[in-house]
Amino acid sequence: MKRRQFLKKSASVAGISFVGCTIGATAGCAEEANAARREVSIAGKRIKTVDIHCHSYVHDVWSLIEDHGDLSYLESVSDNPILRKKIDINNVDFRLQQMDQQGIDVQALSLHVGQYHYWADQDIATKIVTIQNEKIAETCAAHPDRFVGIGAVALQHPELAAQQMRHAVKELDMRGFMITGSVNEEELSDPKFHPFWAAAEELGTVIFIHPRNFPAGQSRLNGNGRLDNVIGNPLETTVALSHLIYEGTLDKFPGLKICAAHGGGYLASYIGRSDHCVTHASMFCDAVEKLPSEYLKQLYFDSLLYTTENLRHLIATVGADRVVIGTDFPFAMGNADSIDHVLSVDGLSEQEQAAILGETAADLLRIG
Protein backbone atom coordinates (compact mmCIF):
# COMPACT_ATOMS: atom_id res chain seq x y z
CA MET A 1 0.00 0.00 0.00
CA LYS A 2 2.86 2.39 0.85
CA ARG A 3 4.41 1.88 -2.59
CA ARG A 4 1.08 2.27 -4.34
CA GLN A 5 0.26 5.52 -2.52
CA PHE A 6 3.68 6.95 -3.32
CA LEU A 7 3.45 6.05 -7.00
CA LYS A 8 -0.04 7.42 -7.29
CA LYS A 9 1.24 10.72 -5.93
CA SER A 10 4.19 10.65 -8.31
CA ALA A 11 1.87 10.01 -11.24
CA SER A 12 0.58 13.56 -10.97
CA VAL A 13 3.99 14.87 -12.03
CA ALA A 14 3.98 15.23 -15.78
CA GLY A 15 6.70 13.92 -18.02
CA ILE A 16 10.02 12.20 -17.59
CA SER A 17 11.94 12.06 -14.35
CA PHE A 18 15.66 11.91 -13.90
CA VAL A 19 16.76 10.16 -10.77
CA GLY A 20 19.77 10.02 -8.54
CA CYS A 21 22.94 12.02 -8.17
CA THR A 22 26.25 10.19 -8.46
CA ILE A 23 25.36 6.57 -9.17
CA GLY A 24 24.47 4.79 -5.98
CA ALA A 25 24.87 7.91 -3.85
CA THR A 26 22.75 8.72 -0.84
CA ALA A 27 24.32 12.03 0.23
CA GLY A 28 26.45 14.89 -0.97
CA CYS A 29 24.36 15.65 -4.03
CA ALA A 30 24.29 19.41 -3.54
CA GLU A 31 28.07 19.67 -3.37
CA GLU A 32 28.53 17.45 -6.43
CA ALA A 33 25.98 19.44 -8.39
CA ASN A 34 28.21 22.54 -8.16
CA ALA A 35 31.15 20.82 -9.85
CA ALA A 36 32.43 22.38 -13.07
CA ARG A 37 31.73 20.67 -16.37
CA ARG A 38 34.36 18.13 -17.26
CA GLU A 39 35.48 18.43 -20.86
CA VAL A 40 37.21 15.41 -22.36
CA SER A 41 40.08 15.87 -24.80
CA ILE A 42 42.40 13.42 -26.50
CA ALA A 43 45.76 14.68 -27.71
CA GLY A 44 44.52 18.22 -27.17
CA LYS A 45 41.39 17.75 -29.25
CA ARG A 46 38.03 18.20 -27.54
CA ILE A 47 35.76 15.22 -28.20
CA LYS A 48 32.05 14.78 -27.69
CA THR A 49 31.30 11.95 -25.27
CA VAL A 50 28.09 9.96 -25.67
CA ASP A 51 26.37 7.67 -23.16
CA ILE A 52 24.07 5.16 -24.82
CA HIS A 53 22.81 3.52 -21.62
CA CYS A 54 20.85 5.67 -19.17
CA HIS A 55 17.32 5.55 -17.81
CA SER A 56 14.34 7.73 -16.98
CA TYR A 57 10.70 7.41 -15.98
CA VAL A 58 7.54 8.60 -17.69
CA HIS A 59 4.86 8.89 -15.05
CA ASP A 60 2.05 9.98 -17.33
CA VAL A 61 1.14 6.36 -18.12
CA TRP A 62 0.16 5.65 -14.51
CA SER A 63 -3.60 5.69 -15.15
CA LEU A 64 -3.10 3.01 -17.81
CA ILE A 65 -1.02 0.64 -15.66
CA GLU A 66 -2.00 1.23 -12.02
CA ASP A 67 -4.36 -1.76 -11.86
CA HIS A 68 -1.82 -4.20 -13.25
CA GLY A 69 0.49 -6.21 -11.02
CA ASP A 70 3.66 -5.81 -13.10
CA LEU A 71 4.99 -2.79 -11.20
CA SER A 72 7.87 -4.31 -9.27
CA TYR A 73 10.34 -2.11 -11.13
CA LEU A 74 9.16 0.84 -9.06
CA GLU A 75 9.84 -0.77 -5.70
CA SER A 76 13.47 0.36 -5.65
CA VAL A 77 12.37 3.88 -6.43
CA SER A 78 9.71 4.09 -3.75
CA ASP A 79 12.08 2.65 -1.12
CA ASN A 80 15.02 4.97 -1.89
CA PRO A 81 14.77 8.55 -0.59
CA ILE A 82 17.29 9.90 -3.10
CA LEU A 83 15.58 8.33 -6.09
CA ARG A 84 12.17 9.29 -4.72
CA LYS A 85 13.31 12.90 -4.40
CA LYS A 86 14.47 13.02 -7.99
CA ILE A 87 11.31 11.73 -9.71
CA ASP A 88 10.43 15.01 -11.36
CA ILE A 89 10.90 16.45 -14.81
CA ASN A 90 12.01 19.67 -13.09
CA ASN A 91 15.23 17.95 -12.08
CA VAL A 92 16.56 17.97 -15.64
CA ASP A 93 19.01 20.69 -14.57
CA PHE A 94 20.32 18.44 -11.83
CA ARG A 95 20.71 15.62 -14.36
CA LEU A 96 22.71 17.93 -16.58
CA GLN A 97 24.95 18.83 -13.65
CA GLN A 98 25.64 15.16 -13.06
CA MET A 99 26.49 14.67 -16.73
CA ASP A 100 28.82 17.66 -16.54
CA GLN A 101 30.57 16.21 -13.51
CA GLN A 102 31.03 12.81 -15.18
CA GLY A 103 32.19 14.30 -18.49
CA ILE A 104 29.18 13.09 -20.48
CA ASP A 105 28.18 15.50 -23.24
CA VAL A 106 25.18 13.63 -24.63
CA GLN A 107 22.92 10.98 -23.14
CA ALA A 108 20.65 8.74 -25.20
CA LEU A 109 17.54 8.76 -23.01
CA SER A 110 15.66 5.50 -22.60
CA LEU A 111 13.07 4.27 -20.14
CA HIS A 112 13.68 2.07 -17.15
CA VAL A 113 13.41 -1.51 -18.43
CA GLY A 114 10.41 -2.09 -16.16
CA GLN A 115 8.35 0.37 -18.16
CA TYR A 116 8.09 -1.99 -21.11
CA HIS A 117 4.63 -3.27 -20.32
CA TYR A 118 4.53 -6.34 -22.53
CA TRP A 119 1.32 -7.52 -20.85
CA ALA A 120 -0.71 -4.75 -22.49
CA ASP A 121 -3.19 -5.46 -25.27
CA GLN A 122 -2.82 -3.57 -28.53
CA ASP A 123 -5.08 -0.67 -27.57
CA ILE A 124 -3.46 -0.01 -24.18
CA ALA A 125 0.03 -0.64 -25.58
CA THR A 126 -0.56 1.98 -28.27
CA LYS A 127 -1.52 4.56 -25.66
CA ILE A 128 1.38 3.71 -23.35
CA VAL A 129 4.06 3.89 -26.03
CA THR A 130 2.61 7.06 -27.56
CA ILE A 131 2.84 8.87 -24.23
CA GLN A 132 6.30 7.52 -23.44
CA ASN A 133 7.84 8.40 -26.79
CA GLU A 134 6.26 11.85 -26.92
CA LYS A 135 7.63 12.68 -23.47
CA ILE A 136 11.11 11.46 -24.37
CA ALA A 137 10.99 13.49 -27.58
CA GLU A 138 9.77 16.57 -25.72
CA THR A 139 12.69 16.46 -23.31
CA CYS A 140 15.22 15.90 -26.08
CA ALA A 141 13.79 18.79 -28.11
CA ALA A 142 14.18 21.08 -25.10
CA HIS A 143 17.87 20.14 -24.77
CA PRO A 144 18.95 19.07 -28.28
CA ASP A 145 22.66 19.45 -27.55
CA ARG A 146 22.53 17.14 -24.50
CA PHE A 147 19.89 14.47 -25.14
CA VAL A 148 18.73 12.20 -27.94
CA GLY A 149 15.88 9.74 -27.66
CA ILE A 150 15.90 5.97 -27.35
CA GLY A 151 12.21 5.16 -27.63
CA ALA A 152 9.83 2.40 -26.65
CA VAL A 153 7.87 -0.08 -28.75
CA ALA A 154 5.15 -2.58 -27.91
CA LEU A 155 7.21 -5.57 -29.01
CA GLN A 156 4.52 -8.03 -27.87
CA HIS A 157 2.71 -6.80 -31.00
CA PRO A 158 5.47 -6.90 -33.65
CA GLU A 159 3.52 -5.26 -36.47
CA LEU A 160 2.47 -2.45 -34.14
CA ALA A 161 6.07 -2.13 -32.93
CA ALA A 162 7.22 -1.64 -36.52
CA GLN A 163 4.62 1.10 -37.01
CA GLN A 164 5.65 2.77 -33.76
CA MET A 165 9.28 2.79 -34.84
CA ARG A 166 8.51 4.38 -38.19
CA HIS A 167 6.39 7.08 -36.56
CA ALA A 168 8.90 7.80 -33.82
CA VAL A 169 11.85 8.07 -36.20
CA LYS A 170 10.07 10.20 -38.78
CA GLU A 171 7.90 12.37 -36.54
CA LEU A 172 9.68 12.45 -33.16
CA ASP A 173 13.32 12.32 -34.27
CA MET A 174 13.91 9.18 -32.22
CA ARG A 175 17.44 7.81 -32.66
CA GLY A 176 16.95 4.25 -31.44
CA PHE A 177 14.74 1.90 -29.43
CA MET A 178 15.28 -0.17 -26.33
CA ILE A 179 13.85 -3.68 -25.96
CA THR A 180 14.29 -6.47 -23.45
CA GLY A 181 16.14 -9.73 -24.06
CA SER A 182 12.92 -11.71 -24.48
CA VAL A 183 9.23 -10.92 -24.73
CA ASN A 184 6.78 -12.87 -22.60
CA GLU A 185 9.22 -15.82 -22.63
CA GLU A 186 9.55 -15.72 -26.43
CA GLU A 187 12.98 -15.32 -28.03
CA LEU A 188 13.75 -12.26 -30.10
CA SER A 189 14.79 -14.61 -32.90
CA ASP A 190 11.26 -16.01 -33.23
CA PRO A 191 9.93 -15.41 -36.78
CA LYS A 192 6.98 -13.52 -35.30
CA PHE A 193 9.39 -10.65 -34.62
CA HIS A 194 10.69 -10.48 -38.18
CA PRO A 195 8.44 -7.48 -39.05
CA PHE A 196 10.09 -5.57 -36.22
CA TRP A 197 13.61 -6.49 -37.29
CA ALA A 198 12.79 -5.70 -40.92
CA ALA A 199 11.59 -2.22 -39.96
CA ALA A 200 14.66 -1.61 -37.79
CA GLU A 201 16.95 -2.57 -40.66
CA GLU A 202 14.97 -0.44 -43.12
CA LEU A 203 15.13 2.61 -40.85
CA GLY A 204 18.78 2.07 -39.94
CA THR A 205 17.91 2.77 -36.32
CA VAL A 206 19.75 1.39 -33.29
CA ILE A 207 18.12 -1.36 -31.24
CA PHE A 208 19.45 -1.39 -27.69
CA ILE A 209 18.92 -4.76 -26.00
CA HIS A 210 18.62 -4.37 -22.23
CA PRO A 211 17.73 -7.43 -20.12
CA ARG A 212 15.15 -7.57 -17.38
CA ASN A 213 16.71 -10.33 -15.27
CA PHE A 214 16.51 -13.93 -16.56
CA PRO A 215 12.84 -14.96 -16.27
CA ALA A 216 13.42 -18.59 -17.26
CA GLY A 217 15.72 -19.16 -14.30
CA GLN A 218 14.18 -16.87 -11.70
CA SER A 219 13.59 -19.62 -9.14
CA ARG A 220 17.35 -20.26 -8.89
CA LEU A 221 18.26 -16.58 -8.68
CA ASN A 222 16.36 -15.75 -5.50
CA GLY A 223 18.12 -15.18 -2.20
CA ASN A 224 21.13 -13.15 -1.16
CA GLY A 225 23.43 -11.45 -3.66
CA ARG A 226 20.84 -9.96 -6.02
CA LEU A 227 21.58 -12.78 -8.43
CA ASP A 228 18.65 -11.93 -10.68
CA ASN A 229 20.52 -8.78 -11.62
CA VAL A 230 24.18 -9.73 -11.10
CA ILE A 231 23.95 -13.04 -12.97
CA GLY A 232 20.50 -12.91 -14.55
CA ASN A 233 20.92 -9.71 -16.55
CA PRO A 234 24.10 -10.69 -18.41
CA LEU A 235 22.80 -14.23 -18.87
CA GLU A 236 19.58 -12.97 -20.47
CA THR A 237 21.55 -10.88 -22.94
CA THR A 238 23.90 -13.76 -23.73
CA VAL A 239 20.99 -16.08 -24.50
CA ALA A 240 19.20 -13.45 -26.60
CA LEU A 241 22.25 -12.68 -28.73
CA SER A 242 23.08 -16.37 -29.13
CA HIS A 243 19.62 -17.09 -30.51
CA LEU A 244 19.88 -14.17 -32.92
CA ILE A 245 23.09 -15.76 -34.18
CA TYR A 246 22.09 -19.42 -34.24
CA GLU A 247 18.54 -18.97 -35.51
CA GLY A 248 19.73 -16.94 -38.49
CA THR A 249 18.23 -13.56 -37.58
CA LEU A 250 21.52 -11.74 -38.15
CA ASP A 251 21.84 -13.50 -41.51
CA LYS A 252 18.33 -12.55 -42.57
CA PHE A 253 18.78 -8.94 -41.48
CA PRO A 254 22.52 -8.23 -41.89
CA GLY A 255 22.04 -4.47 -41.78
CA LEU A 256 20.74 -4.39 -38.22
CA LYS A 257 22.38 -2.03 -35.73
CA ILE A 258 22.08 -3.87 -32.42
CA CYS A 259 23.79 -2.67 -29.26
CA ALA A 260 23.86 -4.94 -26.21
CA ALA A 261 23.86 -3.65 -22.64
CA HIS A 262 26.38 -4.65 -19.95
CA GLY A 263 29.07 -5.51 -22.46
CA GLY A 264 26.80 -8.05 -24.14
CA GLY A 265 26.69 -10.29 -21.11
CA TYR A 266 28.95 -13.33 -21.25
CA LEU A 267 28.92 -13.80 -25.02
CA ALA A 268 32.20 -12.14 -25.95
CA SER A 269 34.11 -13.55 -22.98
CA TYR A 270 33.16 -17.12 -23.85
CA ILE A 271 32.69 -16.94 -27.61
CA GLY A 272 35.36 -19.61 -28.17
CA ARG A 273 32.99 -22.26 -26.84
CA SER A 274 30.36 -21.16 -29.35
CA ASP A 275 32.90 -21.40 -32.15
CA HIS A 276 33.95 -24.83 -30.92
CA CYS A 277 30.38 -26.06 -31.22
CA VAL A 278 30.29 -25.07 -34.88
CA THR A 279 33.68 -26.60 -35.72
CA HIS A 280 33.52 -29.76 -33.59
CA ALA A 281 29.84 -30.46 -32.99
CA SER A 282 28.28 -29.09 -36.14
CA MET A 283 25.27 -31.40 -35.93
CA PHE A 284 24.03 -29.06 -33.17
CA CYS A 285 25.06 -25.82 -34.87
CA ASP A 286 24.44 -26.30 -38.56
CA ALA A 287 22.25 -23.25 -39.21
CA VAL A 288 24.88 -20.54 -38.96
CA GLU A 289 26.65 -19.26 -42.06
CA LYS A 290 29.91 -18.41 -40.28
CA LEU A 291 31.59 -18.76 -36.91
CA PRO A 292 29.67 -17.14 -34.04
CA SER A 293 32.71 -14.96 -33.29
CA GLU A 294 32.36 -13.38 -36.73
CA TYR A 295 28.84 -12.21 -35.89
CA LEU A 296 30.27 -10.11 -33.07
CA LYS A 297 31.46 -7.73 -35.78
CA GLN A 298 27.79 -7.09 -36.64
CA LEU A 299 26.96 -6.05 -33.08
CA TYR A 300 27.80 -3.19 -30.74
CA PHE A 301 28.42 -3.42 -26.99
CA ASP A 302 28.33 -0.89 -24.20
CA SER A 303 31.31 -0.49 -21.88
CA LEU A 304 29.47 -1.38 -18.68
CA LEU A 305 31.90 -3.93 -17.33
CA TYR A 306 33.52 -3.61 -13.96
CA THR A 307 37.25 -4.10 -14.37
CA THR A 308 39.82 -2.74 -16.77
CA GLU A 309 40.75 -6.28 -17.80
CA ASN A 310 37.16 -7.20 -18.64
CA LEU A 311 36.81 -4.10 -20.79
CA ARG A 312 40.19 -4.71 -22.41
CA HIS A 313 39.14 -8.24 -23.32
CA LEU A 314 35.83 -7.06 -24.79
CA ILE A 315 37.60 -4.49 -26.94
CA ALA A 316 40.21 -7.06 -28.04
CA THR A 317 37.49 -9.55 -28.97
CA VAL A 318 34.96 -7.37 -30.80
CA GLY A 319 37.08 -4.39 -31.86
CA ALA A 320 37.30 -0.85 -30.52
CA ASP A 321 34.87 0.31 -33.20
CA ARG A 322 32.15 -1.89 -31.66
CA VAL A 323 32.26 -0.55 -28.09
CA VAL A 324 30.45 2.54 -26.83
CA ILE A 325 30.05 4.16 -23.40
CA GLY A 326 27.24 2.89 -21.19
CA THR A 327 26.81 4.21 -17.65
CA ASP A 328 23.42 2.77 -16.59
CA PHE A 329 22.71 6.15 -15.01
CA PRO A 330 21.41 6.54 -12.33
CA PHE A 331 21.44 3.10 -10.76
CA ALA A 332 23.83 1.54 -8.26
CA MET A 333 24.95 -1.16 -10.72
CA GLY A 334 26.14 1.52 -13.11
CA ASN A 335 29.49 3.26 -13.58
CA ALA A 336 29.85 6.98 -12.86
CA ASP A 337 33.50 6.82 -13.98
CA SER A 338 32.92 5.52 -17.50
CA ILE A 339 35.34 7.97 -19.10
CA ASP A 340 38.25 7.00 -16.88
CA HIS A 341 37.31 3.34 -17.22
CA VAL A 342 37.87 3.53 -20.97
CA LEU A 343 41.06 5.55 -20.55
CA SER A 344 42.39 2.95 -18.09
CA VAL A 345 42.71 0.36 -20.87
CA ASP A 346 46.33 0.22 -22.00
CA GLY A 347 47.27 -0.06 -25.63
CA LEU A 348 44.38 1.84 -27.18
CA SER A 349 45.28 4.33 -29.85
CA GLU A 350 43.98 7.88 -29.63
CA GLN A 351 41.63 7.08 -32.49
CA GLU A 352 40.28 4.03 -30.65
CA GLN A 353 39.77 6.00 -27.45
CA ALA A 354 37.87 8.69 -29.33
CA ALA A 355 35.71 6.08 -31.04
CA ILE A 356 34.68 4.41 -27.78
CA LEU A 357 34.15 7.65 -25.88
CA GLY A 358 31.78 9.11 -28.42
CA GLU A 359 32.47 8.95 -32.13
CA THR A 360 30.93 5.52 -32.77
CA ALA A 361 27.82 6.27 -30.72
CA ALA A 362 27.47 9.67 -32.37
CA ASP A 363 27.45 7.97 -35.74
CA LEU A 364 24.93 5.31 -34.63
CA LEU A 365 22.63 7.90 -33.08
CA ARG A 366 23.04 10.51 -35.80
CA ILE A 367 24.48 13.11 -33.45
CA GLY A 368 26.14 16.12 -35.05
Legacy VTK file of the C-alpha trace (Angstrom):
# vtk DataFile Version 3.0
C-alpha trace
ASCII
DATASET POLYDATA
POINTS 368 float
0.000 0.000 0.000
2.862 2.389 0.852
4.406 1.884 -2.585
1.075 2.266 -4.341
0.262 5.517 -2.519
3.676 6.951 -3.321
3.446 6.049 -7.000
-0.041 7.425 -7.289
1.238 10.724 -5.925
4.187 10.646 -8.312
1.865 10.008 -11.240
0.577 13.560 -10.969
3.986 14.871 -12.026
3.980 15.234 -15.778
6.704 13.925 -18.025
10.023 12.202 -17.594
11.944 12.063 -14.354
15.660 11.912 -13.898
16.757 10.164 -10.773
19.770 10.023 -8.539
22.941 12.016 -8.173
26.246 10.186 -8.459
25.358 6.570 -9.173
24.471 4.792 -5.978
24.872 7.915 -3.853
22.753 8.723 -0.837
24.321 12.026 0.233
26.451 14.887 -0.970
24.359 15.648 -4.034
24.290 19.405 -3.542
28.068 19.666 -3.373
28.530 17.449 -6.432
25.976 19.444 -8.391
28.208 22.535 -8.162
31.145 20.824 -9.849
32.430 22.378 -13.068
31.733 20.672 -16.365
34.358 18.133 -17.265
35.480 18.429 -20.856
37.211 15.412 -22.362
40.079 15.866 -24.800
42.399 13.416 -26.504
45.762 14.681 -27.714
44.518 18.223 -27.166
41.389 17.748 -29.246
38.035 18.196 -27.542
35.764 15.223 -28.201
32.047 14.779 -27.694
31.299 11.952 -25.266
28.088 9.965 -25.665
26.372 7.674 -23.156
24.070 5.164 -24.819
22.809 3.522 -21.624
20.849 5.673 -19.175
17.324 5.548 -17.806
14.341 7.728 -16.977
10.698 7.407 -15.977
7.543 8.601 -17.694
4.860 8.891 -15.046
2.052 9.982 -17.325
1.137 6.364 -18.118
0.157 5.652 -14.515
-3.598 5.687 -15.147
-3.096 3.006 -17.807
-1.017 0.643 -15.656
-2.004 1.225 -12.017
-4.364 -1.757 -11.856
-1.821 -4.195 -13.252
0.491 -6.208 -11.022
3.664 -5.808 -13.101
4.989 -2.789 -11.199
7.873 -4.311 -9.271
10.345 -2.113 -11.135
9.159 0.836 -9.064
9.840 -0.768 -5.701
13.469 0.355 -5.647
12.372 3.882 -6.428
9.708 4.088 -3.750
12.079 2.650 -1.124
15.022 4.966 -1.893
14.773 8.546 -0.595
17.291 9.898 -3.099
15.578 8.334 -6.090
12.175 9.295 -4.721
13.309 12.900 -4.396
14.468 13.025 -7.989
11.309 11.730 -9.711
10.426 15.011 -11.358
10.897 16.452 -14.811
12.008 19.668 -13.087
15.229 17.950 -12.082
16.558 17.970 -15.637
19.005 20.686 -14.574
20.323 18.443 -11.830
20.710 15.619 -14.356
22.706 17.931 -16.581
24.947 18.827 -13.646
25.644 15.156 -13.057
26.491 14.670 -16.731
28.820 17.663 -16.541
30.566 16.214 -13.510
31.030 12.815 -15.185
32.187 14.295 -18.490
29.176 13.092 -20.483
28.176 15.503 -23.238
25.176 13.632 -24.625
22.919 10.981 -23.143
20.646 8.736 -25.201
17.541 8.756 -23.014
15.657 5.499 -22.603
13.070 4.266 -20.139
13.675 2.070 -17.148
13.407 -1.506 -18.432
10.413 -2.094 -16.156
8.347 0.372 -18.164
8.089 -1.985 -21.114
4.632 -3.266 -20.316
4.527 -6.343 -22.530
1.320 -7.523 -20.847
-0.705 -4.752 -22.486
-3.192 -5.462 -25.267
-2.818 -3.568 -28.528
-5.078 -0.667 -27.572
-3.459 -0.009 -24.178
0.033 -0.637 -25.583
-0.564 1.984 -28.271
-1.521 4.562 -25.664
1.376 3.705 -23.353
4.059 3.893 -26.031
2.610 7.064 -27.559
2.844 8.870 -24.227
6.300 7.518 -23.442
7.836 8.402 -26.794
6.260 11.849 -26.921
7.629 12.680 -23.467
11.108 11.459 -24.366
10.994 13.492 -27.583
9.769 16.574 -25.723
12.690 16.461 -23.313
15.223 15.903 -26.084
13.789 18.785 -28.112
14.180 21.081 -25.103
17.870 20.141 -24.771
18.951 19.075 -28.277
22.662 19.447 -27.550
22.528 17.137 -24.498
19.885 14.467 -25.142
18.727 12.202 -27.944
15.875 9.742 -27.660
15.899 5.969 -27.350
12.210 5.165 -27.626
9.827 2.397 -26.649
7.874 -0.082 -28.753
5.146 -2.581 -27.910
7.207 -5.569 -29.014
4.521 -8.026 -27.869
2.710 -6.805 -30.996
5.472 -6.897 -33.653
3.515 -5.255 -36.474
2.470 -2.452 -34.141
6.065 -2.128 -32.931
7.218 -1.638 -36.519
4.617 1.102 -37.011
5.646 2.775 -33.762
9.277 2.793 -34.842
8.507 4.382 -38.188
6.393 7.082 -36.565
8.900 7.798 -33.815
11.850 8.071 -36.196
10.074 10.205 -38.781
7.899 12.371 -36.542
9.677 12.454 -33.159
13.322 12.322 -34.271
13.911 9.180 -32.216
17.440 7.814 -32.664
16.950 4.254 -31.435
14.737 1.904 -29.426
15.281 -0.172 -26.332
13.849 -3.677 -25.962
14.292 -6.467 -23.446
16.137 -9.734 -24.059
12.924 -11.711 -24.479
9.227 -10.918 -24.729
6.783 -12.874 -22.605
9.219 -15.819 -22.634
9.552 -15.721 -26.431
12.979 -15.323 -28.028
13.751 -12.256 -30.103
14.790 -14.606 -32.905
11.262 -16.014 -33.234
9.931 -15.405 -36.777
6.983 -13.521 -35.304
9.389 -10.649 -34.621
10.690 -10.476 -38.183
8.443 -7.483 -39.051
10.088 -5.575 -36.217
13.612 -6.486 -37.291
12.794 -5.700 -40.925
11.595 -2.222 -39.959
14.659 -1.610 -37.790
16.947 -2.569 -40.662
14.973 -0.443 -43.124
15.125 2.611 -40.848
18.777 2.070 -39.936
17.913 2.772 -36.318
19.745 1.393 -33.290
18.124 -1.363 -31.240
19.451 -1.388 -27.690
18.918 -4.759 -25.997
18.622 -4.368 -22.233
17.728 -7.434 -20.123
15.152 -7.569 -17.380
16.709 -10.332 -15.270
16.512 -13.933 -16.556
12.838 -14.963 -16.269
13.421 -18.588 -17.261
15.721 -19.165 -14.296
14.183 -16.871 -11.704
13.592 -19.615 -9.142
17.348 -20.255 -8.892
18.261 -16.580 -8.683
16.363 -15.745 -5.505
18.118 -15.180 -2.203
21.132 -13.153 -1.158
23.426 -11.455 -3.661
20.838 -9.955 -6.022
21.585 -12.784 -8.431
18.646 -11.928 -10.684
20.525 -8.776 -11.618
24.181 -9.725 -11.098
23.949 -13.040 -12.966
20.500 -12.905 -14.546
20.921 -9.715 -16.545
24.104 -10.685 -18.413
22.800 -14.227 -18.874
19.584 -12.969 -20.474
21.553 -10.876 -22.943
23.898 -13.764 -23.725
20.986 -16.075 -24.497
19.202 -13.445 -26.595
22.247 -12.679 -28.734
23.081 -16.374 -29.129
19.616 -17.089 -30.505
19.876 -14.165 -32.916
23.093 -15.756 -34.184
22.092 -19.417 -34.237
18.543 -18.966 -35.506
19.725 -16.942 -38.490
18.232 -13.556 -37.576
21.524 -11.745 -38.154
21.842 -13.504 -41.515
18.327 -12.554 -42.569
18.783 -8.941 -41.484
22.516 -8.228 -41.887
22.042 -4.471 -41.779
20.741 -4.392 -38.221
22.377 -2.034 -35.731
22.080 -3.875 -32.419
23.792 -2.670 -29.260
23.861 -4.939 -26.205
23.864 -3.654 -22.638
26.376 -4.648 -19.948
29.069 -5.510 -22.463
26.800 -8.050 -24.140
26.692 -10.291 -21.115
28.946 -13.330 -21.246
28.924 -13.803 -25.016
32.205 -12.140 -25.954
34.112 -13.545 -22.983
33.165 -17.124 -23.849
32.685 -16.943 -27.615
35.364 -19.607 -28.175
32.989 -22.260 -26.839
30.362 -21.162 -29.349
32.895 -21.404 -32.155
33.954 -24.832 -30.917
30.383 -26.062 -31.215
30.292 -25.070 -34.881
33.680 -26.602 -35.720
33.521 -29.761 -33.589
29.843 -30.462 -32.988
28.282 -29.091 -36.141
25.273 -31.402 -35.925
24.025 -29.057 -33.172
25.063 -25.821 -34.867
24.443 -26.301 -38.564
22.249 -23.248 -39.212
24.882 -20.539 -38.963
26.650 -19.256 -42.060
29.913 -18.410 -40.279
31.592 -18.764 -36.912
29.673 -17.136 -34.037
32.706 -14.963 -33.292
32.356 -13.384 -36.732
28.841 -12.210 -35.891
30.266 -10.109 -33.067
31.461 -7.731 -35.781
27.791 -7.093 -36.640
26.960 -6.049 -33.080
27.797 -3.188 -30.736
28.423 -3.418 -26.992
28.335 -0.890 -24.204
31.309 -0.491 -21.883
29.468 -1.376 -18.678
31.899 -3.931 -17.334
33.518 -3.614 -13.957
37.248 -4.096 -14.370
39.817 -2.740 -16.766
40.749 -6.284 -17.797
37.164 -7.203 -18.642
36.811 -4.098 -20.787
40.190 -4.709 -22.412
39.138 -8.238 -23.321
35.826 -7.058 -24.786
37.603 -4.493 -26.941
40.209 -7.057 -28.045
37.490 -9.548 -28.971
34.956 -7.372 -30.805
37.076 -4.388 -31.860
37.299 -0.851 -30.517
34.872 0.310 -33.203
32.154 -1.893 -31.662
32.256 -0.548 -28.092
30.453 2.545 -26.826
30.053 4.155 -23.405
27.236 2.888 -21.186
26.806 4.206 -17.645
23.422 2.770 -16.588
22.709 6.148 -15.011
21.411 6.545 -12.329
21.442 3.102 -10.765
23.835 1.543 -8.264
24.955 -1.163 -10.716
26.145 1.518 -13.112
29.489 3.260 -13.577
29.849 6.979 -12.862
33.498 6.816 -13.981
32.921 5.521 -17.499
35.343 7.967 -19.101
38.249 7.003 -16.881
37.307 3.340 -17.220
37.873 3.529 -20.969
41.065 5.551 -20.545
42.395 2.948 -18.091
42.713 0.361 -20.870
46.332 0.219 -22.001
47.269 -0.059 -25.628
44.375 1.839 -27.179
45.281 4.332 -29.850
43.976 7.883 -29.632
41.626 7.075 -32.495
40.282 4.028 -30.649
39.774 6.004 -27.451
37.868 8.694 -29.328
35.707 6.082 -31.039
34.680 4.411 -27.775
34.146 7.646 -25.879
31.777 9.109 -28.421
32.467 8.945 -32.129
30.931 5.519 -32.772
27.821 6.269 -30.715
27.468 9.674 -32.367
27.454 7.967 -35.742
24.933 5.310 -34.633
22.629 7.899 -33.076
23.036 10.510 -35.802
24.483 13.114 -33.453
26.139 16.119 -35.054
LINES 1 369
368 0 1 2 3 4 5 6 7 8 9 10 11 12 13 14 15 16 17 18 19 20 21 22 23 24 25 26 27 28 29 30 31 32 33 34 35 36 37 38 39 40 41 42 43 44 45 46 47 48 49 50 51 52 53 54 55 56 57 58 59 60 61 62 63 64 65 66 67 68 69 70 71 72 73 74 75 76 77 78 79 80 81 82 83 84 85 86 87 88 89 90 91 92 93 94 95 96 97 98 99 100 101 102 103 104 105 106 107 108 109 110 111 112 113 114 115 116 117 118 119 120 121 122 123 124 125 126 127 128 129 130 131 132 133 134 135 136 137 138 139 140 141 142 143 144 145 146 147 148 149 150 151 152 153 154 155 156 157 158 159 160 161 162 163 164 165 166 167 168 169 170 171 172 173 174 175 176 177 178 179 180 181 182 183 184 185 186 187 188 189 190 191 192 193 194 195 196 197 198 199 200 201 202 203 204 205 206 207 208 209 210 211 212 213 214 215 216 217 218 219 220 221 222 223 224 225 226 227 228 229 230 231 232 233 234 235 236 237 238 239 240 241 242 243 244 245 246 247 248 249 250 251 252 253 254 255 256 257 258 259 260 261 262 263 264 265 266 267 268 269 270 271 272 273 274 275 276 277 278 279 280 281 282 283 284 285 286 287 288 289 290 291 292 293 294 295 296 297 298 299 300 301 302 303 304 305 306 307 308 309 310 311 312 313 314 315 316 317 318 319 320 321 322 323 324 325 326 327 328 329 330 331 332 333 334 335 336 337 338 339 340 341 342 343 344 345 346 347 348 349 350 351 352 353 354 355 356 357 358 359 360 361 362 363 364 365 366 367
